[in-house]
Amino acid sequence: MSADMGADPRAPVVDADLARALAAAVRAHQFAATPDRLQGGAPVDVHPSIDLAVAVFRGEAPPRLANVLFSREHPDGLVAQLGACGAVANIAFHADVRNSAGESYAWLPGADWSRIDFPAWFGQGPRFVSPYPASLLKLMVAVGVARLVDADRSDWALPWAWRGRTRAVADWLFDMITVSSNDATSALVAHLHARGAIRREGGQEVHNALHDLFRAQGLPGLRLAHTQPDGGWGNAAGAGVGQIQMTAWDALRLVWRLDADAPALPTPPLVSPASRAVIRRALQAQRLNEILSSESLRGQPGWVPGIPGAFAHKTGNTENYSSDAGMVHDGDLHYLIALTSNLGQRYAPQPGTATTWRLPALGAAVHAAVRAVVDGRA
């Protein structure tokens, strides 16, 4: 059963069948049994945090949308209610945290969440602690740079120097997206500061054009705070965990605005068609297919297939976090998917893999579920 969100016959539809299928796919993979290297390979025991969102497009039919969230506090899962403006309406998102040494500690074995003060972020309802998005944050940086180009404050061909290296802005962006280069990200964060998109005074951030943009676009679940003029964006720079945030639903809606094949949204264009094409080409050239898709890992012992088809996307992966978001085309199937989680490298079964095989397996299961929903079999 679906609920129409407006009189427009092409208005997005919150799809209960799709939500049930996504929740069932997560439950089927028994994420609480995932072996944890920090516990000697014993199961993690608590349910990892998984924020999973999908939007399915089919001809002239309204888009079908669903967002499900799981955590140690909600092991049976939550189904997001998407309000008329598109934002999640029934969940109170709280920010991730790091300690005084700049280390992420909420996900360590034995962490007592009842003693951790997770800052309230936005929303009302049951609490969901939103995992750090890892390198998925680079999508926000890409959009920020594209906005500079579109405002004639930069150019994709402009030579930009950072720490002794000079490259075109588009080349920095390509490396930031396709191989998730942290140096390229720092170069472009420095570019955002140098061109006035982000300003700091007296050690404080006093202007952030990206935050203004996200508010105008109705995307409260995106935040890129406390980056530095020298390009610093990690924990050591005072940004990173707790300051940079992305919910899966708003990461998906950001990708939606970058997908020229998706139905138009009733918001001002995020970036120009030319800049959208630059970012899209980089997403299509992704070389780190190792979270929801797994082609980069084919040949590894125990390889598990993930999302098939053409997947233009950006991944994120650290010791404690894995994320993925992008556009899927498989024959006549076209959908967007976004995931954030705390299932990072410590859950990988062997060196050379990024995370538990359960995540690409989930990607394949979601793909099958989307196909079944579209074909009327679910």
LINPE-V769796 format. One record per backbone hydrogen bond with DSSP energy under -1.0 kcal/mol. CO is the residue of the C=O (numbers start at 1). NH is the residue of the N-H. E is the energy in kcal/mol with one decimal. If there is no record, write none. Layout:
CO|NH|E  CO|NH|E
This chain:
1|16|-1.9  3|14|-1.3  8|11|-2.4  13|65|-2.6  14|3|-1.6  15|19|-2.2  16|20|-2.5  17|21|-2.1  18|22|-2.6  19|23|-2.6  20|24|-2.4  21|25|-2.0  22|26|-2.1  23|27|-2.5  24|28|-2.3  26|29|-1.1  27|30|-1.7  30|33|-1.9  31|34|-1.7  32|45|-2.2  34|44|-2.2  36|39|-1.8  36|41|-2.6  37|40|-1.7  39|42|-1.5  42|36|-2.4  44|46|-2.1  49|342|-1.3  50|70|-2.7  51|340|-1.9  52|68|-2.6  53|338|-2.3  54|66|-2.1  55|336|-2.8  56|64|-2.4  58|61|-2.0  63|13|-2.7  64|56|-2.9  65|15|-2.7  66|54|-2.7  67|80|-2.9  68|52|-2.8  69|78|-2.7  70|50|-2.4  74|77|-1.4  78|69|-2.4  81|89|-3.9  83|86|-2.1  87|83|-2.9  92|128|-2.3  93|121|-2.5  93|122|-1.3  94|130|-2.6  99|102|-2.3  103|99|-2.7  105|108|-1.3  108|111|-2.1  112|115|-1.9  113|116|-1.1  116|118|-1.3  119|95|-2.9  122|93|-2.6  126|92|-2.2  128|94|-2.5  133|136|-1.8  134|137|-2.1  135|138|-1.7  136|139|-2.1  137|140|-1.1  137|141|-1.4  138|142|-2.4  139|143|-2.1  140|144|-2.3  141|145|-2.3  142|146|-2.4  143|147|-2.3  144|148|-1.5  145|149|-2.3  146|150|-2.6  147|151|-1.4  148|153|-2.8  149|152|-1.8  155|158|-1.4  156|170|-2.8  158|169|-1.8  160|167|-2.0  162|165|-1.5  165|162|-2.9  167|160|-3.4  168|172|-2.2  169|173|-2.3  170|174|-2.4  171|175|-2.1  172|176|-2.2  173|177|-2.1  174|178|-2.9  175|179|-1.2  175|181|-2.1  178|287|-1.9  181|185|-1.7  182|186|-2.5  183|187|-2.4  184|188|-2.0  185|189|-2.6  186|190|-2.6  187|191|-1.5  188|192|-2.2  189|193|-2.0  190|194|-2.9  191|195|-2.0  192|197|-2.0  192|198|-1.1  193|196|-1.6  197|209|-3.4  199|206|-2.4  199|207|-1.5  201|204|-1.9  204|201|-2.8  207|199|-2.5  208|212|-1.8  209|213|-2.4  210|214|-3.0  211|215|-2.2  212|216|-2.2  213|217|-2.1  214|219|-3.2  215|218|-1.2  219|222|-1.0  221|247|-1.9  223|245|-2.1  228|231|-2.2  232|228|-2.6  233|240|-1.6  234|239|-2.0  235|238|-1.9  240|243|-2.0  240|244|-2.3  243|225|-1.7  245|223|-2.4  247|251|-2.2  248|252|-2.6  249|253|-2.1  250|254|-1.7  251|255|-2.1  252|256|-2.6  253|257|-1.4  255|258|-1.6  256|259|-1.3  259|262|-1.5  265|267|-1.9  272|276|-2.8  273|277|-2.0  274|278|-1.6  275|279|-2.2  276|280|-2.6  277|281|-2.3  278|282|-1.6  279|283|-2.4  280|284|-2.4  281|285|-1.1  283|286|-1.3  283|313|-1.5  288|290|-1.5  289|296|-1.6  292|307|-2.3  294|297|-1.8  295|298|-1.1  297|300|-2.6  300|303|-1.8  310|329|-2.5  312|327|-2.7  314|325|-1.7  316|323|-2.5  318|345|-2.8  319|346|-1.9  321|318|-2.8  322|341|-1.1  323|316|-2.2  324|339|-2.9  325|314|-2.4  326|337|-2.1  327|312|-2.3  328|335|-1.9  329|310|-2.7  330|333|-2.1  333|330|-2.6  334|57|-2.6  335|328|-3.2  336|55|-2.0  337|326|-2.4  338|53|-2.6  339|324|-2.3  340|51|-2.6  341|322|-1.3  342|344|-1.3  344|347|-1.9  345|348|-1.9  346|37|-2.4  350|353|-1.6  356|359|-1.5  357|361|-2.1  358|362|-2.0  359|363|-2.3  360|364|-2.4  361|365|-2.2  362|366|-2.9  363|367|-2.2  364|368|-2.2  365|369|-2.4  366|370|-3.0  367|371|-2.2  368|372|-2.3  369|373|-2.6  370|374|-2.7  371|375|-2.3  372|377|-3.1  373|376|-1.0
